């Protein structure tokens, strides 16, 4: 159950990290603003977005990596389930007649108490 919760958190953190990275403007955006482009005006102001988005990206990235390490630990230390081959080895075996004792017509001797 813990693995499922951490996996959902991992997906949410990944989507949040992608969104935060795409919201940030690159270094080339300042050069475009110098020539009179109005694209540099953001919701946070001319300089305010760099500080808030950078910190949010750093926090989300740290949480993403910590969650990744927790998921890796859970996967590496989970108890092993028995394989199908192990279950076959412990199953009761059916003893059949040896081939040299089977009649030529292919019929096998069936005990009287076994229903048909």
N, CA, C and O atoms as CSV, one atom per row, in Angstrom:
chain,resi,resn,atom,element,x,y,z
A,1,UNK,N,N,0.814,-1.182,0.000
A,1,UNK,CA,C,0.000,0.000,0.000
A,1,UNK,C,C,0.864,1.254,0.000
A,1,UNK,O,O,0.551,2.226,-0.688
A,2,UNK,N,N,1.945,1.235,0.767
A,2,UNK,CA,C,2.864,2.368,0.807
A,2,UNK,C,C,3.490,2.596,-0.568
A,2,UNK,O,O,3.698,3.737,-0.981
A,3,UNK,N,N,3.787,1.511,-1.266
A,3,UNK,CA,C,4.360,1.627,-2.602
A,3,UNK,C,C,3.395,2.353,-3.548
A,3,UNK,O,O,3.824,3.202,-4.330
A,4,UNK,N,N,2.123,2.033,-3.485
A,4,UNK,CA,C,1.129,2.683,-4.341
A,4,UNK,C,C,1.000,4.167,-4.044
A,4,UNK,O,O,0.887,4.982,-4.959
A,5,UNK,N,N,1.016,4.520,-2.758
A,5,UNK,CA,C,0.927,5.930,-2.370
A,5,UNK,C,C,2.141,6.694,-2.866
A,5,UNK,O,O,2.009,7.781,-3.429
A,6,UNK,N,N,3.332,6.126,-2.657
A,6,UNK,CA,C,4.550,6.798,-3.118
A,6,UNK,C,C,4.598,6.905,-4.638
A,6,UNK,O,O,5.149,7.867,-5.174
A,7,UNK,N,N,4.034,5.936,-5.328
A,7,UNK,CA,C,4.015,5.989,-6.789
A,7,UNK,C,C,3.096,7.107,-7.286
A,7,UNK,O,O,3.428,7.791,-8.254
A,8,UNK,N,N,1.962,7.299,-6.646
A,8,UNK,CA,C,1.062,8.402,-7.011
A,8,UNK,C,C,1.737,9.745,-6.732
A,8,UNK,O,O,1.652,10.666,-7.545
A,9,UNK,N,N,2.406,9.856,-5.586
A,9,UNK,CA,C,3.129,11.081,-5.255
A,9,UNK,C,C,4.231,11.341,-6.273
A,9,UNK,O,O,4.473,12.490,-6.643
A,10,UNK,N,N,4.898,10.292,-6.727
A,10,UNK,CA,C,5.966,10.432,-7.719
A,10,UNK,C,C,5.436,11.018,-9.025
A,10,UNK,O,O,6.070,11.886,-9.624
A,11,UNK,N,N,4.281,10.542,-9.460
A,11,UNK,CA,C,3.693,11.053,-10.703
A,11,UNK,C,C,3.295,12.519,-10.542
A,11,UNK,O,O,3.524,13.327,-11.442
A,12,UNK,N,N,2.700,12.864,-9.395
A,12,UNK,CA,C,2.308,14.252,-9.151
A,12,UNK,C,C,3.536,15.160,-9.109
A,12,UNK,O,O,3.520,16.254,-9.673
A,13,UNK,N,N,4.599,14.709,-8.440
A,13,UNK,CA,C,5.823,15.504,-8.385
A,13,UNK,C,C,6.445,15.670,-9.771
A,13,UNK,O,O,6.960,16.741,-10.094
A,14,UNK,N,N,6.402,14.632,-10.581
A,14,UNK,CA,C,6.969,14.721,-11.926
A,14,UNK,C,C,6.204,15.734,-12.775
A,14,UNK,O,O,6.809,16.540,-13.482
A,15,UNK,N,N,4.883,15.692,-12.703
A,15,UNK,CA,C,4.073,16.641,-13.473
A,15,UNK,C,C,4.304,18.065,-12.957
A,15,UNK,O,O,4.416,18.999,-13.751
A,16,UNK,N,N,4.377,18.232,-11.643
A,16,UNK,CA,C,4.649,19.548,-11.069
A,16,UNK,C,C,6.012,20.081,-11.452
A,16,UNK,O,O,6.161,21.271,-11.729
A,17,UNK,N,N,7.010,19.209,-11.470
A,17,UNK,CA,C,8.356,19.622,-11.849
A,17,UNK,C,C,8.410,20.058,-13.305
A,17,UNK,O,O,9.058,21.051,-13.636
A,18,UNK,N,N,7.740,19.329,-14.164
A,18,UNK,CA,C,7.685,19.707,-15.583
A,18,UNK,C,C,7.004,21.060,-15.742
A,18,UNK,O,O,7.478,21.910,-16.495
A,19,UNK,N,N,5.898,21.263,-15.037
A,19,UNK,CA,C,5.171,22.532,-15.140
A,19,UNK,C,C,6.014,23.696,-14.628
A,19,UNK,O,O,6.039,24.759,-15.248
A,20,UNK,N,N,6.701,23.507,-13.507
A,20,UNK,CA,C,7.528,24.586,-12.962
A,20,UNK,C,C,8.684,24.942,-13.892
A,20,UNK,O,O,9.026,26.116,-14.041
A,21,UNK,N,N,9.275,23.949,-14.506
A,21,UNK,CA,C,10.379,24.222,-15.423
A,21,UNK,C,C,9.881,24.954,-16.662
A,21,UNK,O,O,10.546,25.861,-17.160
A,22,UNK,N,N,8.714,24.562,-17.158
A,22,UNK,CA,C,8.186,25.226,-18.352
A,22,UNK,C,C,7.696,26.645,-18.066
A,22,UNK,O,O,7.653,27.465,-18.983
A,23,UNK,N,N,7.327,26.957,-16.829
A,23,UNK,CA,C,6.884,28.306,-16.484
A,23,UNK,C,C,8.033,29.312,-16.436
A,23,UNK,O,O,7.818,30.509,-16.630
A,24,UNK,N,N,9.235,28.837,-16.183
A,24,UNK,CA,C,10.371,29.743,-16.076
A,24,UNK,C,C,10.800,30.219,-17.461
A,24,UNK,O,O,10.720,29.479,-18.442
A,25,UNK,N,N,11.247,31.446,-17.519
A,25,UNK,CA,C,11.733,31.970,-18.794
A,25,UNK,C,C,13.248,31.815,-18.849
A,25,UNK,O,O,13.939,31.854,-17.831
A,26,UNK,N,N,13.738,31.637,-20.067
A,26,UNK,CA,C,15.164,31.429,-20.260
A,26,UNK,C,C,15.947,32.724,-20.212
A,26,UNK,O,O,15.376,33.804,-20.059
A,27,UNK,N,N,17.265,32.607,-20.343
A,27,UNK,CA,C,18.120,33.786,-20.301
A,27,UNK,C,C,17.940,34.655,-21.548
A,27,UNK,O,O,18.198,35.857,-21.500
A,28,UNK,N,N,17.508,34.072,-22.645
A,28,UNK,CA,C,17.306,34.817,-23.867
A,28,UNK,C,C,16.067,35.699,-23.832
A,28,UNK,O,O,15.916,36.569,-24.689
A,29,UNK,N,N,15.178,35.501,-22.869
A,29,UNK,CA,C,13.960,36.310,-22.786
A,29,UNK,C,C,14.282,37.749,-22.401
A,29,UNK,O,O,13.552,38.659,-22.793
A,30,UNK,N,N,15.356,37.984,-21.642
A,30,UNK,CA,C,15.743,39.342,-21.263
A,30,UNK,C,C,16.246,40.128,-22.470
A,30,UNK,O,O,16.045,41.340,-22.546
A,31,UNK,N,N,16.886,39.462,-23.397
A,31,UNK,CA,C,17.378,40.143,-24.597
A,31,UNK,C,C,16.222,40.608,-25.461
A,31,UNK,O,O,16.303,41.677,-26.065
A,32,UNK,N,N,15.155,39.839,-25.535
A,32,UNK,CA,C,13.986,40.240,-26.307
A,32,UNK,C,C,13.272,41.419,-25.665
A,32,UNK,O,O,12.695,42.250,-26.365
A,33,UNK,N,N,13.307,41.500,-24.337
A,33,UNK,CA,C,12.659,42.604,-23.639
A,33,UNK,C,C,13.407,43.915,-23.854
A,33,UNK,O,O,12.804,44.986,-23.785
A,34,UNK,N,N,14.693,43.846,-24.111
A,34,UNK,CA,C,15.494,45.054,-24.324
A,34,UNK,C,C,15.101,45.770,-25.603
A,34,UNK,O,O,15.309,46.978,-25.708
A,35,UNK,N,N,14.543,45.074,-26.570
A,35,UNK,CA,C,14.164,45.674,-27.850
A,35,UNK,C,C,12.695,46.073,-27.885
A,35,UNK,O,O,12.142,46.275,-28.965
A,36,UNK,N,N,12.060,46.189,-26.738
A,36,UNK,CA,C,10.706,46.707,-26.672
A,36,UNK,C,C,9.618,45.660,-26.686
A,36,UNK,O,O,8.444,46.010,-26.800
A,37,UNK,N,N,9.957,44.392,-26.573
A,37,UNK,CA,C,8.941,43.351,-26.564
A,37,UNK,C,C,8.223,43.339,-25.220
A,37,UNK,O,O,8.860,43.478,-24.176
A,38,UNK,N,N,6.926,43.178,-25.237
A,38,UNK,CA,C,6.158,43.154,-23.993
A,38,UNK,C,C,6.075,41.781,-23.382
A,38,UNK,O,O,5.332,41.588,-22.419
A,39,UNK,N,N,6.804,40.824,-23.898
A,39,UNK,CA,C,6.728,39.450,-23.413
A,39,UNK,C,C,7.371,39.266,-22.048
A,39,UNK,O,O,7.156,38.244,-21.396
A,40,UNK,N,N,8.152,40.234,-21.611
A,40,UNK,CA,C,8.839,40.051,-20.334
A,40,UNK,C,C,7.937,40.316,-19.140
A,40,UNK,O,O,8.291,39.965,-18.014
A,41,UNK,N,N,6.780,40.926,-19.362
A,41,UNK,CA,C,5.855,41.183,-18.253
A,41,UNK,C,C,5.223,39.874,-17.817
A,41,UNK,O,O,4.583,39.197,-18.622
A,42,UNK,N,N,5.392,39.514,-16.570
A,42,UNK,CA,C,4.856,38.252,-16.056
A,42,UNK,C,C,3.898,38.539,-14.912
A,42,UNK,O,O,3.713,39.687,-14.509
A,43,UNK,N,N,3.303,37.493,-14.405
A,43,UNK,CA,C,2.374,37.620,-13.287
A,43,UNK,C,C,3.106,38.087,-12.039
A,43,UNK,O,O,2.548,38.836,-11.237
A,44,UNK,N,N,4.351,37.651,-11.866
A,44,UNK,CA,C,5.114,37.959,-10.655
A,44,UNK,C,C,5.898,39.262,-10.759
A,44,UNK,O,O,6.544,39.659,-9.789
A,45,UNK,N,N,5.863,39.936,-11.899
A,45,UNK,CA,C,6.673,41.138,-12.091
A,45,UNK,C,C,7.915,40.807,-12.878
A,45,UNK,O,O,8.118,39.655,-13.262
A,46,UNK,N,N,8.747,41.791,-13.125
A,46,UNK,CA,C,9.926,41.587,-13.966
A,46,UNK,C,C,10.967,40.696,-13.299
A,46,UNK,O,O,11.576,39.873,-13.982
A,47,UNK,N,N,11.195,40.825,-11.999
A,47,UNK,CA,C,12.221,40.032,-11.322
A,47,UNK,C,C,11.660,39.048,-10.304
A,47,UNK,O,O,12.383,38.151,-9.871
A,48,UNK,N,N,10.418,39.181,-9.912
A,48,UNK,CA,C,9.876,38.373,-8.830
A,48,UNK,C,C,9.686,36.913,-9.177
A,48,UNK,O,O,9.702,36.063,-8.286
A,49,UNK,N,N,9.508,36.603,-10.441
A,49,UNK,CA,C,9.232,35.219,-10.808
A,49,UNK,C,C,10.451,34.329,-10.674
A,49,UNK,O,O,10.317,33.142,-10.373
A,50,UNK,N,N,11.617,34.867,-10.887
A,50,UNK,CA,C,12.825,34.039,-10.838
A,50,UNK,C,C,13.026,33.459,-9.443
A,50,UNK,O,O,13.381,32.289,-9.301
A,51,UNK,N,N,12.804,34.264,-8.425
A,51,UNK,CA,C,13.048,33.811,-7.067
A,51,UNK,C,C,12.000,32.788,-6.624
A,51,UNK,O,O,12.361,31.750,-6.069
A,52,UNK,N,N,10.722,33.053,-6.853
A,52,UNK,CA,C,9.654,32.152,-6.410
A,52,UNK,C,C,9.693,30.840,-7.188
A,52,UNK,O,O,9.623,29.764,-6.595
A,53,UNK,N,N,9.805,30.924,-8.509
A,53,UNK,CA,C,9.808,29.702,-9.319
A,53,UNK,C,C,11.081,28.882,-9.101
A,53,UNK,O,O,11.032,27.652,-9.130
A,54,UNK,N,N,12.193,29.532,-8.890
A,54,UNK,CA,C,13.445,28.796,-8.649
A,54,UNK,C,C,13.375,28.013,-7.347
A,54,UNK,O,O,13.797,26.859,-7.275
A,55,UNK,N,N,12.834,28.663,-6.316
A,55,UNK,CA,C,12.720,27.953,-5.033
A,55,UNK,C,C,11.715,26.815,-5.108
A,55,UNK,O,O,11.954,25.740,-4.559
A,56,UNK,N,N,10.595,27.040,-5.782
A,56,UNK,CA,C,9.588,25.982,-5.918
A,56,UNK,C,C,10.138,24.811,-6.737
A,56,UNK,O,O,9.858,23.651,-6.437
A,57,UNK,N,N,10.923,25.125,-7.772
A,57,UNK,CA,C,11.531,24.064,-8.585
A,57,UNK,C,C,12.542,23.271,-7.767
A,57,UNK,O,O,12.581,22.044,-7.855
A,58,UNK,N,N,13.357,23.956,-6.976
A,58,UNK,CA,C,14.347,23.273,-6.138
A,58,UNK,C,C,13.662,22.378,-5.106
A,58,UNK,O,O,14.095,21.248,-4.880
A,59,UNK,N,N,12.596,22.877,-4.480
A,59,UNK,CA,C,11.869,22.068,-3.489
A,59,UNK,C,C,11.236,20.844,-4.149
A,59,UNK,O,O,11.324,19.738,-3.616
A,60,UNK,N,N,10.597,21.036,-5.308
A,60,UNK,CA,C,9.934,19.925,-5.997
A,60,UNK,C,C,10.956,18.896,-6.470
A,60,UNK,O,O,10.714,17.692,-6.382
A,61,UNK,N,N,12.093,19.366,-6.969
A,61,UNK,CA,C,13.140,18.436,-7.423
A,61,UNK,C,C,13.698,17.630,-6.260
A,61,UNK,O,O,13.948,16.433,-6.399
A,62,UNK,N,N,13.894,18.275,-5.113
A,62,UNK,CA,C,14.389,17.557,-3.930
A,62,UNK,C,C,13.383,16.505,-3.475
A,62,UNK,O,O,13.758,15.375,-3.163
A,63,UNK,N,N,12.113,16.878,-3.438
A,63,UNK,CA,C,11.076,15.915,-3.046
A,63,UNK,C,C,11.002,14.764,-4.046
A,63,UNK,O,O,10.782,13.618,-3.654
A,64,UNK,N,N,11.184,15.060,-5.335
A,64,UNK,CA,C,11.165,14.024,-6.374
A,64,UNK,C,C,12.289,13.013,-6.157
A,64,UNK,O,O,12.065,11.806,-6.246
A,65,UNK,N,N,13.494,13.502,-5.874
A,65,UNK,CA,C,14.626,12.592,-5.688
A,65,UNK,C,C,14.517,11.793,-4.395
A,65,UNK,O,O,14.875,10.616,-4.363
A,66,UNK,N,N,14.028,12.418,-3.333
A,66,UNK,CA,C,13.838,11.677,-2.073
A,66,UNK,C,C,12.782,10.588,-2.261
A,66,UNK,O,O,12.942,9.466,-1.780
A,67,UNK,N,N,11.707,10.930,-2.961
A,67,UNK,CA,C,10.657,9.946,-3.227
A,67,UNK,C,C,11.184,8.821,-4.120
A,67,UNK,O,O,10.816,7.661,-3.935
A,68,UNK,N,N,12.037,9.154,-5.080
A,68,UNK,CA,C,12.639,8.126,-5.946
A,68,UNK,C,C,13.491,7.160,-5.130
A,68,UNK,O,O,13.451,5.950,-5.354
A,69,UNK,N,N,14.260,7.692,-4.189
A,69,UNK,CA,C,15.089,6.831,-3.334
A,69,UNK,C,C,14.214,5.938,-2.442
A,69,UNK,O,O,14.541,4.772,-2.224
A,70,UNK,N,N,13.116,6.477,-1.934
A,70,UNK,CA,C,12.209,5.672,-1.109
A,70,UNK,C,C,11.578,4.552,-1.930
A,70,UNK,O,O,11.462,3.426,-1.448
A,71,UNK,N,N,11.170,4.844,-3.159
A,71,UNK,CA,C,10.607,3.803,-4.031
A,71,UNK,C,C,11.647,2.735,-4.361
A,71,UNK,O,O,11.333,1.545,-4.376
A,72,UNK,N,N,12.873,3.152,-4.623
A,72,UNK,CA,C,13.935,2.186,-4.921
A,72,UNK,C,C,14.207,1.285,-3.720
A,72,UNK,O,O,14.435,0.085,-3.879
A,73,UNK,N,N,14.184,1.857,-2.527
A,73,UNK,CA,C,14.396,1.060,-1.315
A,73,UNK,C,C,13.280,0.038,-1.122
A,73,UNK,O,O,13.541,-1.116,-0.781
A,74,UNK,N,N,12.039,0.462,-1.340
A,74,UNK,CA,C,10.911,-0.458,-1.182
A,74,UNK,C,C,10.961,-1.600,-2.188
A,74,UNK,O,O,10.658,-2.744,-1.847
A,75,UNK,N,N,11.337,-1.298,-3.413
A,75,UNK,CA,C,11.399,-2.343,-4.440
A,75,UNK,C,C,12.548,-3.310,-4.158
A,75,UNK,O,O,12.407,-4.515,-4.364
A,76,UNK,N,N,13.671,-2.797,-3.694
A,76,UNK,CA,C,14.830,-3.650,-3.442
A,76,UNK,C,C,14.643,-4.549,-2.229
A,76,UNK,O,O,15.239,-5.624,-2.171
A,77,UNK,N,N,13.838,-4.142,-1.269
A,77,UNK,CA,C,13.701,-4.900,-0.024
A,77,UNK,C,C,12.339,-5.546,0.164
A,77,UNK,O,O,11.971,-5.885,1.289
A,78,UNK,N,N,11.593,-5.721,-0.900
A,78,UNK,CA,C,10.292,-6.377,-0.738
A,78,UNK,C,C,10.498,-7.887,-0.633
A,78,UNK,O,O,11.418,-8.432,-1.243
A,79,UNK,N,N,9.649,-8.561,0.133
A,79,UNK,CA,C,9.804,-10.015,0.280
A,79,UNK,C,C,9.515,-10.721,-1.039
A,79,UNK,O,O,8.640,-10.324,-1.809
A,80,UNK,N,N,10.272,-11.766,-1.266
A,80,UNK,CA,C,10.093,-12.505,-2.519
A,80,UNK,C,C,8.891,-13.428,-2.422
A,80,UNK,O,O,8.729,-14.162,-1.447
A,81,UNK,N,N,8.067,-13.381,-3.430
A,81,UNK,CA,C,6.934,-14.302,-3.519
A,81,UNK,C,C,7.427,-15.620,-4.108
A,81,UNK,O,O,8.332,-15.622,-4.943
A,82,UNK,N,N,6.848,-16.730,-3.687
A,82,UNK,CA,C,7.295,-17.996,-4.267
A,82,UNK,C,C,6.950,-18.061,-5.752
A,82,UNK,O,O,5.883,-17.619,-6.178
A,83,UNK,N,N,7.860,-18.612,-6.519
A,83,UNK,CA,C,7.603,-18.718,-7.951
A,83,UNK,C,C,6.708,-19.930,-8.232
A,83,UNK,O,O,6.488,-20.773,-7.362
A,84,UNK,N,N,6.216,-19.992,-9.427
A,84,UNK,CA,C,5.352,-21.099,-9.834
A,84,UNK,C,C,6.138,-22.410,-9.806
A,84,UNK,O,O,5.593,-23.457,-9.457
A,85,UNK,N,N,7.388,-22.349,-10.167
A,85,UNK,CA,C,8.233,-23.557,-10.165
A,85,UNK,C,C,8.383,-24.092,-8.745
A,85,UNK,O,O,8.348,-25.304,-8.534
A,86,UNK,N,N,8.548,-23.199,-7.769
A,86,UNK,CA,C,8.641,-23.650,-6.383
A,86,UNK,C,C,7.342,-24.317,-5.932
A,86,UNK,O,O,7.377,-25.299,-5.191
A,87,UNK,N,N,6.212,-23.796,-6.367
A,87,UNK,CA,C,4.929,-24.389,-6.004
A,87,UNK,C,C,4.734,-25.756,-6.644
A,87,UNK,O,O,4.110,-26.633,-6.047
A,88,UNK,N,N,5.257,-25.949,-7.841
A,88,UNK,CA,C,5.145,-27.246,-8.516
A,88,UNK,C,C,5.960,-28.299,-7.780
A,88,UNK,O,O,5.530,-29.446,-7.657
A,89,UNK,N,N,7.143,-27.913,-7.288
A,89,UNK,CA,C,7.990,-28.867,-6.577
A,89,UNK,C,C,7.349,-29.358,-5.284
A,89,UNK,O,O,7.636,-30.475,-4.852
A,90,UNK,N,N,6.490,-28.560,-4.653
A,90,UNK,CA,C,5.871,-28.977,-3.400
A,90,UNK,C,C,4.508,-29.634,-3.599
A,90,UNK,O,O,3.913,-30.118,-2.637
A,91,UNK,N,N,4.011,-29.657,-4.824
A,91,UNK,CA,C,2.701,-30.255,-5.090
A,91,UNK,C,C,2.805,-31.778,-4.991
A,91,UNK,O,O,3.850,-32.352,-5.300
A,92,UNK,N,N,1.721,-32.432,-4.561
A,92,UNK,CA,C,1.760,-33.899,-4.505
A,92,UNK,C,C,1.874,-34.480,-5.913
A,92,UNK,O,O,1.262,-33.980,-6.857
A,93,UNK,N,N,2.652,-35.522,-6.035
A,93,UNK,CA,C,2.896,-36.117,-7.348
A,93,UNK,C,C,1.931,-37.279,-7.586
A,93,UNK,O,O,1.591,-38.026,-6.669
A,94,UNK,N,N,1.507,-37.406,-8.820
A,94,UNK,CA,C,0.639,-38.508,-9.223
A,94,UNK,C,C,1.546,-39.624,-9.732
A,94,UNK,O,O,2.372,-39.421,-10.622
A,95,UNK,N,N,1.372,-40.804,-9.147
A,95,UNK,CA,C,2.196,-41.939,-9.567
A,95,UNK,C,C,1.449,-42.696,-10.644
A,95,UNK,O,O,0.350,-43.204,-10.424
A,96,UNK,N,N,2.055,-42.760,-11.791
A,96,UNK,CA,C,1.431,-43.466,-12.912
A,96,UNK,C,C,2.127,-44.811,-13.107
A,96,UNK,O,O,3.216,-45.059,-12.588
A,97,UNK,N,N,1.458,-45.664,-13.874
A,97,UNK,CA,C,2.043,-46.965,-14.161
A,97,UNK,C,C,3.226,-46.784,-15.112
A,97,UNK,O,O,3.183,-45.938,-16.006
A,98,UNK,N,N,4.260,-47.563,-14.922
A,98,UNK,CA,C,5.372,-47.505,-15.877
A,98,UNK,C,C,4.894,-47.906,-17.269
A,98,UNK,O,O,3.909,-48.632,-17.404
A,99,UNK,N,N,5.565,-47.452,-18.268
A,99,UNK,CA,C,5.157,-47.679,-19.656
A,99,UNK,C,C,5.159,-49.162,-19.997
A,99,UNK,O,O,4.312,-49.605,-20.773
A,100,UNK,N,N,6.068,-49.933,-19.453
A,100,UNK,CA,C,6.131,-51.359,-19.803
A,100,UNK,C,C,4.957,-52.146,-19.217
A,100,UNK,O,O,4.728,-53.279,-19.638
A,101,UNK,N,N,4.211,-51.593,-18.269
A,101,UNK,CA,C,3.074,-52.296,-17.688
A,101,UNK,C,C,1.736,-51.893,-18.306
A,101,UNK,O,O,0.704,-52.458,-17.944
A,102,UNK,N,N,1.728,-50.934,-19.226
A,102,UNK,CA,C,0.491,-50.511,-19.876
A,102,UNK,C,C,0.140,-51.540,-20.938
A,102,UNK,O,O,1.003,-51.912,-21.733
A,103,UNK,N,N,-1.119,-52.016,-20.974
A,103,UNK,CA,C,-1.501,-53.008,-21.995
A,103,UNK,C,C,-1.344,-52.433,-23.407
A,103,UNK,O,O,-1.317,-51.216,-23.595
A,104,UNK,N,N,-1.244,-53.307,-24.368
A,104,UNK,CA,C,-1.001,-52.911,-25.754
A,104,UNK,C,C,-2.139,-52.067,-26.329
A,104,UNK,O,O,-1.898,-51.217,-27.186
A,105,UNK,N,N,-3.380,-52.288,-25.872
A,105,UNK,CA,C,-4.502,-51.511,-26.413
A,105,UNK,C,C,-4.588,-50.114,-25.799
A,105,UNK,O,O,-5.474,-49.351,-26.185
A,106,UNK,N,N,-3.715,-49.744,-24.866
A,106,UNK,CA,C,-3.687,-48.413,-24.276
A,106,UNK,C,C,-4.539,-48.259,-23.039
A,106,UNK,O,O,-4.495,-47.210,-22.395
A,107,UNK,N,N,-5.316,-49.270,-22.686
A,107,UNK,CA,C,-6.173,-49.167,-21.504
A,107,UNK,C,C,-5.329,-49.338,-20.256
A,107,UNK,O,O,-4.388,-50.132,-20.241
A,108,UNK,N,N,-5.655,-48.610,-19.227
A,108,UNK,CA,C,-4.933,-48.706,-17.969
A,108,UNK,C,C,-5.832,-49.372,-16.939
A,108,UNK,O,O,-7.058,-49.277,-17.003
A,109,UNK,N,N,-5.223,-50.020,-16.029
A,109,UNK,CA,C,-5.981,-50.639,-14.949
A,109,UNK,C,C,-6.432,-49.535,-13.988
A,109,UNK,O,O,-5.608,-48.795,-13.452
A,110,UNK,N,N,-7.736,-49.435,-13.778
A,110,UNK,CA,C,-8.293,-48.419,-12.872
A,110,UNK,C,C,-8.834,-49.170,-11.655
A,110,UNK,O,O,-9.579,-50.140,-11.793
A,111,UNK,N,N,-8.452,-48.710,-10.467
A,111,UNK,CA,C,-8.974,-49.371,-9.269
A,111,UNK,C,C,-10.518,-49.279,-9.239
A,111,UNK,O,O,-11.098,-48.354,-9.807
A,112,UNK,N,N,-11.168,-50.239,-8.574
A,112,UNK,CA,C,-12.613,-50.324,-8.564
A,112,UNK,C,C,-13.254,-49.169,-7.800
A,112,UNK,O,O,-14.398,-48.813,-8.079
A,113,UNK,N,N,-12.534,-48.572,-6.831
A,113,UNK,CA,C,-13.138,-47.511,-6.032
A,113,UNK,C,C,-13.034,-46.126,-6.691
A,113,UNK,O,O,-13.523,-45.161,-6.102
A,114,UNK,N,N,-12.436,-45.975,-7.858
A,114,UNK,CA,C,-12.328,-44.704,-8.558
A,114,UNK,C,C,-13.508,-44.546,-9.502
A,114,UNK,O,O,-13.688,-45.376,-10.392
A,115,UNK,N,N,-14.324,-43.500,-9.336
A,115,UNK,CA,C,-15.482,-43.311,-10.238
A,115,UNK,C,C,-15.030,-42.903,-11.630
A,115,UNK,O,O,-13.986,-42.273,-11.800
A,116,UNK,N,N,-15.831,-43.270,-12.620
A,116,UNK,CA,C,-15.484,-42.940,-14.008
A,116,UNK,C,C,-16.048,-41.617,-14.398
A,116,UNK,O,O,-15.857,-41.174,-15.531
